[in-house]
Amino acid sequence: MYEYKTLYSPLLNFFKNPNFLIFGWPLISIVFLVITILTSLMIGAVFISPESLFLGEMTNLEKTVLLTIRLPRILLSAIVGGGLAVAGASLQGLFRNPLADPTLIGIASGAALAVAFTIVIILPSLDVNDGVFDLYCLAFAAFIGGMITTLIVFALARSEDQLSIAHILLGGIAMTAIASAGTGIMIYISNDNQLRALTFWTMGSFAGALWPTVIVASSVVIPCSFWLISLSRALNILLLGKDEAEHLGINTQSIYTQVIVASALLIGVCVAVSGIIGFVGLVVPHIIRLALSSDHRTLLPLSVIFGAILLVLADTLARNVILPSEMPVGVITSLIGGPFFLWLLVRKKGGFL
């Protein structure tokens, strides 16, 4: 045992060096992400060999599958995975508890209700046949729904300048129930086309990914991710508590507002383009904290990259596990995240409520 520690301690210390955590790990994880995307591009109902992919010697069918179907879908899954993960990590830092998650505290359900209302009520009344316009309308509606839900849960959980994790979870459960009931009503009164659209995103899927969808999602997710990463230092200081952070010159109310707005916008657009995909914002940040660091300067950038890796892998599994059909990616992430959340509850037993 002593020889093992003597042999590997310098290597472990090198990988956990603060400078390597901030600069080295993001570069390594980007390499993993590129490898994951390239591998996913080859795997599917139509297999594209490495020679065809890298040398460009593809048939017309392979080119169509790659450029029209597979590439936009993989890029969208990476964008959504990164957005959900960084939003989850930021909310956990804001609430000062690693159990906070966009789906657990009701933000995704609120966004879903707003999207359902927009599909069934708003868009038919506008009568605008423009796919990109519809996507931006759905993203804006999901942002409003997620924002309202976040503010309600935040208000319920706040008592004497303290945030109660019990009230966060219980408030999230209540808001999820209310939003789910509202979504159920929208499904009930929808027509066949609207029902098809609603079914697409209630289970979480990238089956309808198109290049306009990728453009819409990236135009929101990328700026908001950088916005949250720029708040890393402030989130680190907030871990000391509200009073200590204000003594150190942090405008806590401004940070609260920025994190809530950016996270709600991220979650809103992700829900709008892919539906409800749970647990990404819970699993990814927590694994990074356990394995590497809880410093938000490391945590937030790595959450973006590893969230993208996780969702690309999950979507690859979803579209290949039951060929020629496919499984909703939300089912895959729930199968991963459900047991992981139970493990967190057991690990926190006796202290987190």
C-alpha positions as CSV (number, residue, x, y, z in Angstrom):
1,M,0.0,0.0,0.0
2,Y,2.8,2.4,0.9
3,E,4.6,1.6,-2.4
4,Y,1.3,2.3,-4.3
5,K,0.9,5.7,-2.7
6,T,4.6,6.5,-3.2
7,L,4.4,5.6,-6.9
8,Y,1.1,7.3,-7.8
9,S,1.0,10.3,-5.3
10,P,3.2,12.6,-7.5
11,L,1.0,11.7,-10.6
12,L,-2.2,12.4,-8.7
13,N,-0.8,15.6,-7.2
14,F,0.1,16.7,-10.8
15,F,-3.4,16.1,-12.1
16,K,-4.9,17.9,-9.2
17,N,-2.5,20.9,-9.3
18,P,-4.6,24.1,-9.4
19,N,-3.1,25.3,-12.7
20,F,-3.6,21.9,-14.3
21,L,-7.2,21.8,-13.1
22,I,-7.9,25.2,-14.7
23,F,-6.0,24.8,-18.0
24,G,-5.0,21.1,-18.4
25,W,-8.2,19.3,-17.7
26,P,-10.3,21.4,-20.1
27,L,-7.9,20.6,-22.9
28,I,-7.9,16.9,-22.1
29,S,-11.7,16.8,-21.9
30,I,-12.1,18.6,-25.2
31,V,-10.0,15.8,-26.8
32,F,-12.3,13.3,-25.3
33,L,-15.3,15.2,-26.6
34,V,-13.9,15.3,-30.1
35,I,-13.2,11.5,-30.0
36,T,-16.8,10.9,-28.7
37,I,-18.3,13.0,-31.5
38,L,-16.3,11.3,-34.2
39,T,-17.2,7.9,-32.8
40,S,-20.8,8.8,-32.6
41,L,-20.8,10.0,-36.3
42,M,-19.7,6.5,-37.4
43,I,-22.2,4.5,-35.4
44,G,-25.9,4.1,-36.4
45,A,-28.3,2.3,-38.6
46,V,-26.0,3.3,-41.5
47,F,-22.5,2.5,-40.4
48,I,-19.8,4.9,-41.7
49,S,-16.4,3.4,-41.6
50,P,-13.4,5.5,-40.3
51,E,-11.9,5.4,-43.8
52,S,-15.0,6.9,-45.3
53,L,-15.3,9.5,-42.6
54,F,-11.7,10.7,-42.5
55,L,-10.8,10.3,-46.2
56,G,-14.2,11.6,-47.5
57,E,-14.8,8.5,-49.6
58,M,-18.5,8.3,-48.8
59,T,-21.5,7.2,-50.9
60,N,-24.3,9.7,-51.5
61,L,-26.4,7.9,-48.9
62,E,-23.6,8.2,-46.3
63,K,-23.2,11.9,-47.0
64,T,-26.9,12.5,-46.6
65,V,-27.1,10.6,-43.4
66,L,-24.0,12.3,-42.0
67,L,-24.7,15.9,-43.0
68,T,-28.5,16.0,-42.8
69,I,-29.3,13.7,-39.9
70,R,-26.4,12.6,-37.8
71,L,-24.2,15.6,-37.5
72,P,-26.8,18.2,-36.5
73,R,-28.3,15.7,-34.0
74,I,-24.9,15.0,-32.4
75,L,-24.0,18.7,-32.2
76,L,-27.4,19.5,-30.7
77,S,-27.0,16.8,-28.0
78,A,-23.5,18.2,-27.2
79,I,-24.9,21.8,-26.9
80,V,-27.9,20.8,-24.8
81,G,-25.7,18.5,-22.5
82,G,-23.2,21.3,-21.9
83,G,-26.0,23.8,-21.2
84,L,-27.9,21.6,-18.8
85,A,-24.7,20.6,-16.9
86,V,-23.3,24.2,-16.5
87,A,-26.8,25.4,-15.4
88,G,-27.0,22.6,-12.8
89,A,-23.5,23.3,-11.5
90,S,-24.3,27.1,-11.2
91,L,-27.5,26.5,-9.4
92,Q,-25.8,24.1,-7.0
93,G,-23.2,26.8,-6.2
94,L,-25.9,29.4,-5.8
95,F,-28.0,27.2,-3.4
96,R,-24.8,25.9,-1.8
97,N,-26.0,22.3,-2.1
98,P,-24.9,19.7,-4.7
99,L,-28.4,18.1,-4.7
100,A,-30.0,21.1,-6.5
101,D,-30.9,20.3,-10.1
102,P,-33.0,22.0,-12.8
103,T,-35.3,19.1,-13.0
104,L,-35.6,18.4,-9.3
105,I,-36.5,22.0,-8.4
106,G,-39.1,22.3,-11.1
107,I,-37.5,24.6,-13.6
108,A,-37.7,22.2,-16.5
109,S,-41.3,21.4,-15.8
110,G,-42.2,25.1,-15.7
111,A,-40.4,25.5,-19.0
112,A,-42.2,22.5,-20.4
113,L,-45.6,23.9,-19.5
114,A,-44.8,27.2,-21.2
115,V,-43.7,25.4,-24.3
116,A,-46.9,23.3,-24.3
117,F,-49.0,26.4,-23.9
118,T,-47.1,28.0,-26.8
119,I,-47.5,25.0,-29.1
120,V,-51.2,24.5,-28.4
121,I,-52.5,28.1,-27.9
122,I,-50.0,30.8,-29.0
123,L,-48.5,29.6,-32.3
124,P,-51.8,28.6,-33.9
125,S,-53.1,32.1,-33.1
126,L,-50.0,33.8,-34.7
127,D,-50.4,31.7,-37.9
128,V,-46.7,32.1,-38.9
129,N,-45.3,29.2,-40.9
130,D,-41.6,29.8,-40.1
131,G,-39.7,27.0,-38.3
132,V,-36.9,29.3,-37.0
133,F,-39.5,31.8,-35.7
134,D,-41.3,29.0,-34.0
135,L,-38.1,27.8,-32.4
136,Y,-37.3,31.2,-31.0
137,C,-40.9,31.5,-29.7
138,L,-40.6,28.2,-27.9
139,A,-37.2,29.2,-26.5
140,F,-38.6,32.5,-25.2
141,A,-41.7,30.8,-23.8
142,A,-39.6,28.2,-22.0
143,F,-37.3,30.9,-20.6
144,I,-40.3,32.7,-19.1
145,G,-41.8,29.5,-17.7
146,G,-38.4,28.4,-16.2
147,M,-37.8,31.9,-14.8
148,I,-41.2,32.1,-13.1
149,T,-40.7,28.6,-11.6
150,T,-37.2,29.5,-10.4
151,L,-38.3,32.7,-8.7
152,I,-41.2,30.9,-6.9
153,V,-39.0,28.1,-5.7
154,F,-36.3,30.6,-4.7
155,A,-38.8,32.7,-2.7
156,L,-40.2,29.6,-1.0
157,A,-36.7,28.4,0.0
158,R,-35.5,31.7,1.3
159,S,-35.9,32.5,5.0
160,E,-33.9,35.1,6.8
161,D,-31.3,35.3,4.0
162,Q,-30.8,31.6,4.1
163,L,-31.7,29.0,1.5
164,S,-33.3,25.7,2.8
165,I,-32.5,22.7,0.7
166,A,-35.6,21.0,2.1
167,H,-37.8,23.8,0.8
168,I,-36.0,23.9,-2.5
169,L,-36.8,20.2,-3.1
170,L,-40.3,20.3,-1.7
171,G,-41.1,23.5,-3.6
172,G,-39.7,21.9,-6.7
173,I,-41.9,18.9,-6.3
174,A,-45.0,21.1,-5.8
175,M,-44.1,23.2,-8.9
176,T,-43.4,20.1,-10.9
177,A,-46.8,18.7,-10.0
178,I,-48.6,21.9,-10.9
179,A,-46.7,22.3,-14.2
180,S,-47.3,18.6,-15.1
181,A,-51.0,19.0,-14.5
182,G,-51.0,22.1,-16.8
183,T,-49.0,20.2,-19.4
184,G,-51.5,17.4,-19.2
185,I,-54.4,19.8,-19.9
186,M,-52.5,21.1,-23.0
187,I,-52.0,17.6,-24.2
188,Y,-55.7,16.8,-23.7
189,I,-56.9,19.8,-25.8
190,S,-54.2,19.5,-28.5
191,N,-54.9,18.2,-32.0
192,D,-52.9,15.4,-33.7
193,N,-50.1,17.6,-35.0
194,Q,-49.7,19.4,-31.7
195,L,-49.8,16.1,-29.8
196,R,-47.0,14.8,-32.0
197,A,-44.9,17.9,-31.2
198,L,-45.7,17.6,-27.5
199,T,-44.8,13.9,-27.4
200,F,-41.5,14.7,-29.0
201,W,-40.1,16.8,-26.1
202,T,-42.0,15.4,-23.1
203,M,-39.8,12.3,-23.2
204,G,-36.7,14.1,-24.4
205,S,-35.3,13.4,-27.9
206,F,-33.0,14.7,-30.6
207,A,-34.8,12.9,-33.4
208,G,-36.1,16.1,-34.9
209,A,-32.7,17.9,-34.9
210,L,-32.1,20.2,-37.9
211,W,-29.5,22.8,-38.6
212,P,-31.8,25.7,-37.7
213,T,-32.4,24.0,-34.4
214,V,-28.6,23.8,-33.8
215,I,-28.2,27.4,-34.7
216,V,-31.0,28.5,-32.4
217,A,-29.7,26.5,-29.4
218,S,-26.1,27.5,-29.9
219,S,-27.0,31.2,-30.1
220,V,-28.4,31.0,-26.6
221,V,-26.4,28.2,-24.9
222,I,-22.9,29.3,-25.8
223,P,-23.2,33.0,-24.6
224,C,-25.1,32.0,-21.4
225,S,-22.4,29.3,-20.6
226,F,-19.7,31.9,-20.9
227,W,-21.8,34.2,-18.8
228,L,-22.0,31.6,-16.0
229,I,-18.3,30.7,-16.3
230,S,-17.5,34.4,-15.8
231,L,-19.2,34.3,-12.4
232,S,-17.0,31.4,-11.2
233,R,-15.0,33.6,-8.7
234,A,-18.2,35.1,-7.2
235,L,-19.8,31.6,-6.8
236,N,-16.7,30.4,-5.0
237,I,-17.0,33.3,-2.6
238,L,-20.7,32.7,-2.1
239,L,-19.8,29.3,-0.7
240,L,-18.6,31.2,2.4
241,G,-22.1,32.6,3.0
242,K,-24.0,35.7,2.0
243,D,-22.6,38.0,4.7
244,E,-19.0,37.0,4.2
245,A,-19.4,37.4,0.4
246,E,-20.7,41.0,0.9
247,H,-17.9,41.8,3.2
248,L,-15.5,40.8,0.4
249,G,-17.2,43.1,-2.0
250,I,-19.6,40.8,-3.8
251,N,-23.0,42.1,-4.8
252,T,-24.9,39.0,-3.8
253,Q,-28.3,40.1,-5.2
254,S,-26.7,40.8,-8.6
255,I,-25.1,37.3,-8.6
256,Y,-28.4,35.7,-7.6
257,T,-30.1,37.5,-10.4
258,Q,-27.5,36.7,-13.0
259,V,-27.3,33.0,-12.2
260,I,-31.1,32.6,-12.1
261,V,-31.6,34.5,-15.4
262,A,-28.7,32.7,-17.2
263,S,-29.7,29.3,-15.9
264,A,-33.4,29.8,-16.7
265,L,-32.5,30.9,-20.2
266,L,-30.2,27.9,-20.7
267,I,-32.7,25.4,-19.4
268,G,-35.5,27.1,-21.3
269,V,-33.9,26.8,-24.7
270,C,-32.7,23.2,-24.0
271,V,-36.2,22.2,-23.1
272,A,-37.5,24.0,-26.2
273,V,-35.3,22.1,-28.6
274,S,-35.0,18.7,-27.0
275,G,-37.7,18.3,-24.3
276,I,-37.2,17.3,-20.7
277,I,-33.9,15.5,-20.2
278,G,-33.3,14.9,-16.5
279,F,-30.3,14.5,-14.2
280,V,-27.6,15.8,-16.5
281,G,-27.3,18.9,-14.3
282,L,-27.0,16.7,-11.2
283,V,-24.7,13.9,-12.3
284,V,-22.0,15.7,-14.2
285,P,-21.1,18.5,-11.7
286,H,-21.2,16.1,-8.8
287,I,-18.8,13.6,-10.5
288,I,-16.4,16.5,-11.2
289,R,-16.5,17.6,-7.6
290,L,-15.8,14.1,-6.3
291,A,-13.0,13.3,-8.9
292,L,-11.3,16.7,-9.3
293,S,-12.4,19.9,-7.6
294,S,-15.3,22.0,-6.3
295,D,-13.6,25.2,-7.5
296,H,-16.1,26.8,-9.9
297,R,-13.2,28.0,-12.1
298,T,-12.7,24.3,-12.9
299,L,-16.1,23.0,-12.2
300,L,-18.1,25.1,-14.7
301,P,-15.9,24.7,-17.8
302,L,-15.6,21.0,-17.2
303,S,-19.3,20.7,-16.6
304,V,-19.9,22.1,-20.1
305,I,-17.6,19.7,-21.7
306,F,-18.4,16.5,-19.7
307,G,-22.1,17.4,-20.0
308,A,-21.7,17.4,-23.8
309,I,-19.8,14.1,-23.7
310,L,-22.5,12.4,-21.5
311,L,-25.4,13.5,-23.6
312,V,-23.7,12.6,-26.9
313,L,-23.0,9.1,-25.5
314,A,-26.6,8.8,-24.2
315,D,-28.1,9.8,-27.5
316,T,-25.7,7.4,-29.4
317,L,-27.0,4.6,-27.1
318,A,-30.6,5.8,-27.5
319,R,-30.6,5.6,-31.3
320,N,-28.7,2.3,-31.5
321,V,-29.9,0.1,-28.6
322,I,-33.2,-1.0,-30.3
323,L,-32.6,-0.5,-34.0
324,P,-34.4,0.2,-36.3
325,S,-36.4,2.1,-33.6
326,E,-34.9,4.4,-31.0
327,M,-35.3,5.0,-27.3
328,P,-35.9,8.6,-26.0
329,V,-32.7,10.0,-24.6
330,G,-34.5,11.2,-21.5
331,V,-35.1,7.6,-20.6
332,I,-31.3,6.9,-20.9
333,T,-30.3,9.8,-18.7
334,S,-33.0,8.9,-16.1
335,L,-31.7,5.3,-16.0
336,I,-28.3,6.8,-15.2
337,G,-29.3,9.7,-13.0
338,G,-32.0,7.9,-10.9
339,P,-29.7,5.4,-9.3
340,F,-27.0,8.1,-8.9
341,F,-29.5,10.4,-7.1
342,L,-30.5,7.5,-4.8
343,W,-26.8,7.0,-4.0
344,L,-26.5,10.7,-3.2
345,L,-29.5,10.5,-0.8
346,V,-27.9,7.5,0.9
347,R,-24.6,9.3,1.1
348,K,-26.3,12.4,2.6
349,K,-28.7,10.4,4.8
350,G,-29.3,12.1,8.1
351,G,-28.0,15.5,7.2
352,F,-29.4,17.0,4.0
353,L,-32.9,17.7,5.1
